[in-house]
Amino acid sequence: MTFQPYHSPSTGCGVRAVLFDTFGTVVDWRTGVAGQAAAFAAARGQELDAEAFADDWRALYQPAMEAIRSGSREFATLDSLHRENLDEVLRRHGFDPDLLDARALEELNKSWHRLPPWPDSVEGLAAVRRGYIVGPLSNGNTLLLVDMARNAGLPWDVIIGSDMTRTYKPLPAAYLRTAEFLDLGPGEVMLAAAHNNDLRAAREAGLATAFIARPTEYGPSQVADLTPESDWDLLASSITGLAHQLGA
């Protein structure tokens, strides 16, 4: 039986590539960063609320990118932005980064390269890949995403980092340039994400959309993105579930 790709009602196109937001959608950044931060603190004999550390570091993510999106600073990779933000987070939690070994700080910064996948991610991506091009559509830079994939076993076909598109979501260019690299029209690309704002921007750029619920991304007290906030093309509770809906 010939495979029939999913036809998006919102774009009127057959989907050829399903691209995924990574942080929170494919990998569990909070657990991963907290675990590595806890080990960093323990090695130095210091107490640390590791979950709060991870949350505080993540909270600086959007403001750092906004300076680039607004044009008030030149493009810098997410690795660079994370490293800049790390010093502030360390100070908040009782560490003086000026007294810490530079190599140890770089290793801690690479926590974002070593994040664990959600339990359904590897199996689900492999299933989607049977019928579609799969890859990340992420604000991560290419090396970060390559290391993440190798560490977590993510079976991407292609990795197009933000250092290739030279922009950050949710600006339209982040979605459109990624589609251009694949020589696809926007409507032939589906973004799968756990974040309604990301999907909203993708839809405005002409992409098909799929919401994947990750109700514990921010821990047990998460209040945002628990449910879809629009009529996205597909709704799923896992990537394996999304693969089934895509007919893969």
C-alpha positions as CSV (number, residue, x, y, z in Angstrom):
1,M,0.0,0.0,0.0
2,T,1.4,3.4,-1.0
3,F,2.1,5.8,1.9
4,Q,-0.2,8.8,1.8
5,P,1.3,11.8,3.6
6,Y,-0.8,13.9,5.9
7,H,-2.7,16.7,4.2
8,S,-2.9,19.8,6.3
9,P,-6.3,21.4,6.4
10,S,-4.8,24.7,7.5
11,T,-2.3,25.0,4.7
12,G,-3.9,22.9,2.0
13,C,-0.6,21.1,1.4
14,G,0.7,17.6,1.8
15,V,3.3,17.6,4.6
16,R,6.7,16.4,3.7
17,A,8.7,17.4,6.8
18,V,7.8,17.3,10.4
19,L,10.1,19.5,12.4
20,F,10.2,19.6,16.2
21,D,10.7,22.2,18.8
22,T,13.3,20.6,21.0
23,F,13.6,22.1,24.5
24,G,10.5,20.8,26.4
25,T,9.0,19.1,23.4
26,V,11.6,16.5,22.6
27,V,13.9,16.7,25.6
28,D,13.3,17.3,29.3
29,W,15.5,20.3,29.9
30,R,14.5,20.9,33.5
31,T,15.4,17.4,34.8
32,G,18.6,17.4,32.7
33,V,19.9,20.8,33.8
34,A,18.9,20.3,37.4
35,G,20.7,17.0,37.6
36,Q,23.9,18.3,36.2
37,A,23.7,21.5,38.3
38,A,23.2,19.4,41.5
39,A,26.4,17.3,40.6
40,F,28.3,20.6,40.0
41,A,27.3,21.9,43.4
42,A,27.9,18.6,45.2
43,A,31.4,18.4,43.8
44,R,32.1,21.8,45.4
45,G,30.5,20.9,48.7
46,Q,27.7,23.4,48.3
47,E,23.9,23.0,48.8
48,L,21.8,23.9,45.8
49,D,18.1,24.0,44.9
50,A,18.8,22.4,41.6
51,E,15.3,22.7,40.1
52,A,15.1,26.4,41.0
53,F,18.6,26.8,39.4
54,A,17.3,25.2,36.2
55,D,14.2,27.4,36.2
56,D,16.1,30.6,36.8
57,W,18.6,29.8,34.0
58,R,15.8,29.0,31.6
59,A,13.9,32.2,32.6
60,L,16.8,34.2,31.1
61,Y,16.5,32.5,27.8
62,Q,13.8,34.6,26.1
63,P,15.1,38.0,27.3
64,A,18.6,37.2,25.9
65,M,17.2,36.2,22.5
66,E,14.9,39.3,22.5
67,A,17.9,41.6,22.3
68,I,18.9,39.8,19.1
69,R,15.3,39.6,17.7
70,S,14.9,43.4,18.3
71,G,18.1,44.2,16.5
72,S,19.7,45.8,19.6
73,R,22.7,43.3,19.4
74,E,24.3,41.1,16.7
75,F,23.4,37.5,16.4
76,A,25.0,35.3,19.1
77,T,24.6,31.5,19.4
78,L,22.4,30.0,22.1
79,D,25.5,28.5,23.6
80,S,26.9,32.0,24.0
81,L,23.7,33.3,25.5
82,H,23.5,30.5,28.0
83,R,27.1,31.1,29.0
84,E,26.4,34.8,29.6
85,N,23.3,34.0,31.6
86,L,25.1,31.3,33.7
87,D,27.2,33.8,35.6
88,E,24.1,35.6,36.7
89,V,22.3,32.4,37.8
90,L,25.4,31.2,39.7
91,R,25.5,34.4,41.7
92,R,21.9,34.2,42.5
93,H,22.5,30.7,44.0
94,G,25.6,31.6,46.1
95,F,28.5,30.9,43.7
96,D,31.1,33.4,42.5
97,P,31.8,32.6,38.9
98,D,35.0,34.6,39.0
99,L,36.4,32.1,41.6
100,L,35.4,29.0,39.6
101,D,37.4,27.1,37.0
102,A,36.7,28.3,33.5
103,R,36.7,24.7,32.1
104,A,34.2,23.6,34.8
105,L,31.9,26.5,33.9
106,E,32.0,25.5,30.2
107,E,31.1,21.9,31.1
108,L,28.2,23.2,33.2
109,N,27.1,25.3,30.3
110,K,27.1,22.2,28.1
111,S,24.4,20.8,30.3
112,W,22.0,21.9,27.5
113,H,23.9,19.6,25.1
114,R,23.2,16.5,27.4
115,L,19.5,16.6,28.0
116,P,17.4,13.4,28.4
117,P,14.6,12.7,25.9
118,W,11.1,12.3,27.0
119,P,10.3,8.5,27.2
120,D,8.3,8.6,23.9
121,S,10.7,10.8,21.9
122,V,13.2,8.4,20.3
123,E,10.5,5.8,19.4
124,G,8.2,8.5,18.2
125,L,10.7,10.3,16.1
126,A,11.8,7.0,14.5
127,A,8.1,6.3,13.7
128,V,7.5,9.7,12.1
129,R,10.7,9.4,10.2
130,R,9.3,6.4,8.3
131,G,7.1,8.7,6.3
132,Y,8.5,12.2,6.7
133,I,11.7,14.2,6.9
134,V,12.4,14.8,10.6
135,G,14.6,17.4,12.3
136,P,14.6,20.1,14.9
137,L,13.2,23.6,14.4
138,S,14.9,25.0,17.4
139,N,16.6,28.1,18.8
140,G,19.6,25.8,19.6
141,N,22.8,26.2,17.5
142,T,23.9,23.4,15.4
143,L,26.6,21.9,17.6
144,L,24.3,22.0,20.6
145,L,21.6,20.1,18.6
146,V,24.1,17.6,17.2
147,D,25.5,16.9,20.7
148,M,21.9,16.6,22.0
149,A,21.0,14.1,19.3
150,R,24.0,12.0,19.9
151,N,23.6,12.0,23.6
152,A,19.8,11.2,23.5
153,G,19.8,9.0,20.5
154,L,17.5,11.3,18.5
155,P,17.1,10.0,14.9
156,W,17.1,13.2,13.0
157,D,17.4,13.3,9.2
158,V,18.7,16.8,9.2
159,I,19.8,19.5,11.7
160,I,19.4,23.1,10.9
161,G,20.5,25.2,13.8
162,S,19.7,28.9,14.5
163,D,23.3,29.7,13.7
164,M,22.4,28.7,10.1
165,T,19.1,30.7,9.9
166,R,20.8,33.5,11.9
167,T,17.5,34.3,13.7
168,Y,15.4,33.1,16.6
169,K,11.9,32.0,16.9
170,P,9.2,33.3,17.0
171,L,10.3,35.6,14.2
172,P,8.9,34.4,10.8
173,A,12.4,34.1,9.3
174,A,13.2,31.3,11.7
175,Y,10.5,29.1,10.2
176,L,10.8,30.3,6.6
177,R,14.6,30.0,6.3
178,T,14.4,26.4,7.7
179,A,11.9,25.5,5.1
180,E,14.1,27.1,2.4
181,F,17.1,25.0,3.5
182,L,14.9,21.9,2.8
183,D,13.7,23.4,-0.5
184,L,10.2,23.1,0.7
185,G,7.3,25.5,0.8
186,P,6.2,26.6,4.3
187,G,2.9,24.6,3.9
188,E,4.9,21.4,3.3
189,V,6.5,21.7,6.7
190,M,4.8,20.9,10.0
191,L,6.0,22.3,13.3
192,A,5.4,20.0,16.3
193,A,5.7,21.8,19.6
194,A,4.5,21.8,23.2
195,H,4.2,25.6,23.2
196,N,1.2,27.5,21.8
197,N,3.1,30.7,21.1
198,D,5.6,28.7,18.9
199,L,2.8,27.1,17.0
200,R,1.0,30.4,16.6
201,A,4.1,32.0,15.0
202,A,4.6,28.9,12.8
203,R,1.0,29.1,11.6
204,E,1.4,32.8,10.8
205,A,4.5,31.9,8.7
206,G,2.4,29.4,6.8
207,L,3.5,26.1,8.4
208,A,1.2,23.2,9.4
209,T,1.0,22.7,13.2
210,A,0.8,19.9,15.8
211,F,0.5,20.4,19.6
212,I,2.2,17.8,21.8
213,A,1.2,18.1,25.4
214,R,4.1,18.2,27.9
215,P,2.3,19.1,31.2
216,T,5.4,18.6,33.4
217,E,8.0,20.5,31.4
218,Y,8.2,23.1,34.1
219,G,7.6,20.7,36.9
220,P,4.5,19.6,38.8
221,S,3.2,23.2,39.2
222,Q,3.2,24.1,35.5
223,V,0.3,26.4,34.5
224,A,1.1,27.3,30.9
225,D,0.7,25.2,27.7
226,L,-1.3,22.5,29.5
227,T,-3.8,22.4,26.6
228,P,-4.0,23.6,23.0
229,E,-5.1,27.2,22.7
230,S,-6.1,27.0,19.0
231,D,-7.3,24.6,16.4
232,W,-3.9,23.3,15.5
233,D,-3.9,20.7,12.7
234,L,-3.1,17.8,15.1
235,L,-3.2,17.3,18.9
236,A,-1.2,14.6,20.6
237,S,-0.1,13.6,24.1
238,S,3.2,12.0,22.8
239,I,5.3,11.9,19.7
240,T,4.3,8.3,19.2
241,G,0.7,9.4,19.2
242,L,1.6,12.1,16.7
243,A,3.2,9.5,14.5
244,H,0.0,7.4,14.5
245,Q,-2.1,10.4,13.5
246,L,0.4,11.2,10.7
247,G,-0.1,7.6,9.4
248,A,3.6,6.9,9.8
